[in-house]
Amino acid sequence: MKKLELKRLPPDIYRLILDVGQYADAKGVPAFLVGGMVRDLILGRKSRDVDIVVEGDGILFAHGLAAKWRTQSRQPVKLLAHRKFGTAVLERADGLKLDIVTARRETYARPGSLPDVVPGLITDDLFRRDFTVNAVAVALNHGEFGVVYDNFDGCTDIKKKLIRVMHYRSFVDDPTRILRAVRYEKRFGFKFEPRTLSVLKMALEENAFRAITPVRYFGEFRRILQEEDPRPVLRRLSSLEGLRFFVYDQKVESKFSSIIKSAGKTGGPDHWISLFSALITSLDMESAEDLLVSFNMPRADKQKLLKRLS
């Protein structure tokens, strides 16, 4: 039985997941740590993104956990639930935040659409994920604390630094995974497993991005601009012809380099806005405004962008 040493997590995160496991025991609900934190722990990287999957009603679990914390600390706990997907986000007064998800199965009515979901088991939830490196779970209940659930050999791919798609229609079902895959490739120094790269290119050749809305495209694309250095990701996407709305050429790269150099390593919360403005400086003001409307960009961000362009 393979186990992951969760004590290597930051102390406050470790105490948090211990508490989640104890609450899950009290309610008789299987609970698991999943996602980037598991991947990063295996890679020896720091992470504070706590994602929990429970077999059962995730929103009910989140409400109960929030009530427990409010009683214990006499501090507020924010809770934002998304009933359609059985998910909830909890944010405590001490700054700790976690996502709680109902274990589920997914089907796609058509390429690029949001999935239809029904409750399932942890094995169903891992099967629906994008890449094997994200399809590893760690049990949090007392009897199995630290036990690794790895039905798809994700631990091996993490150690080999391989991006392997879970399903060969995955990039067609959800083309935003193309952006995510290239972001992982450059952030972690991963390589594409050959067949995965083949089906990614095939999806791009079939113009997979036309099946998703600009809002969904930009939701993932923005994560690229928030990387410490998005230039390698954008170069790779450009070479794959995977940039739907933008041109990333030497002129734009030069602007990015100047912005990154002047901003320093951390950049600040609006750093991505400066980078985004460099991507669309070739557009006239009307076209730029139309693009921002299609992305459903928040009003405050839109105003900051237009100010930079004016």
Secondary structure, 3 states (H helix, E strand, C coil): CCECCHHHCCHHHHHHHHHHHHHHHHHCCCEEEECHHHHHHHHCCCCCCEEEEECCCHHHHHHHHHHHHHHHHCCCEEEEEEHHHCEEEEEECCCCEEEEEECEEEECCCCCCCCEEEECCHHHHHHCCCEHHHCCEEECCHHHCCEEECCCCHHHHHHHCEECECCCCHHHHCCHHHHHHHHHHHHHCCEECHHHHHHHHHHHHCCHHHHCCHHHHHHHHHHHHCCCCCHHHHHHHHHCCCCCCCCCCHHHHHHHHHHHHHHCCCCCCCHHHHHHHHHCCCCCHHHHHHHHHHCCCCHHHHHHHHHHHC
